[in-house]
């Protein structure tokens, strides 16, 4: 099929590239001339494992091309995907200005039957709004159909998620549109991936409801983690016991410093606001948002309890991006934590494998330096705070890290280390929702030798 994808951001570029990988002819469109020229030259604007190789291969085989000519793309295509951004406005509503602009262009250049597929995350009712805009601009000169096809791509595994989805959701209004979407997704459905057809409004809500539910699981387990600290329980054991219930599942039951990124914060806020606009209060989601906002600074509270005076203290930060395997800094906990540390007089040395440049553009350089390795960041540090659970942090030479530090405090915001192992290296270690080592001394676990603790940590399953 001939597919136009309007918008070459995270969703648009992955969507267009993966459709080309499935054998379609794809033309990706963007108004940013410099970005399009870079893409033509094989320069990928985002960090996403596996994406660069697919872009280059499909360009070489001439199934994937890039342009700024939206008119030519619309006229050429059979199916048009709108994958433009819907950032929050000042009231947390989704800003639909780019979606409306795309719809207007489609209406202006409609030259025959097309299927307009909204891939952007939009509030309920947007599909009908888009349909009205296209009808008005085209003056009903040609037939078209509207489809809402929400994306469920996780940054860091987006290519895998597209090609191996747990479900494909399509909101449709006509049998013809349904047939086109079945044809488009046939390679994935043939591989056993479920394709769910709904009405337009239900498809729009599914995306917001899915992300809001996952955010709820995160805030819930963080609330439980905070309670565990008060009573001396271990949140990793609690979460494992809860997650073994197949009605609940273990995913997204990882206690830590809260969620960030391009989807969860924006979608939860937008869903809350959409509810208000329709006369409904999402009481649970309002609490989810409150818990997440406060959770991001829990680690700073721990630092200040251990180090009441931070003036001129060096704090090493491990991880800046909101999650591993991405350079995305949107709503990253580090953007709350680091300014708070600096406000208390600390000197910050930060390391992230891929997000340092993006972080520097947001945080600047005042009292913040950016290290080339976690070892460099930790050198002469009074304390370390782990913010993002990059895999490389799990296999560092922790003895070397400790020996290079001036202090010994280690604050683990993602609970990736074993407390006993960290003690064996000489760290004064704190995590979230797990008992202090003094509490553990009363139990069986501290009867292990440091060597036994290290061996256990190698086989420990981090749920």
Secondary structure by P-SEA (a helix, b strand, c coil): cbbbbccccaaaaaaaaaaaaaccbbbbbbccaaaaaaaaaccccccccaaaaaaaaaaaaccccccccaaaaaaaccbbbbbccccccccccccaaaaaaaaaaaaaacccbbbbbbccccccaaaaaaaaaaaaaacccccbbbbbbbbbcccccaaaaaacccbbbbbbccaaaaaaaaaaaaaaaaabbbbbbbcaaaaaaaaaaaaaaaaaaaaaaaaaaaaaaaacccaaaaaaaaaccccccccccccccccccccaaaaaaaaaaaaaaacccaaaaaaaaaaaaaaaaaaaaaaaaaccccccbbbbbccccccccccccccccccccaaaaaaabbbbbbbbcccaaaaaaacccccbbbbcccccccccccccccccccccccccaaaaaaaaccbbbbbbccccccaaaaaaaccccccccccccccccccccccccaaaaaaaaaacccc
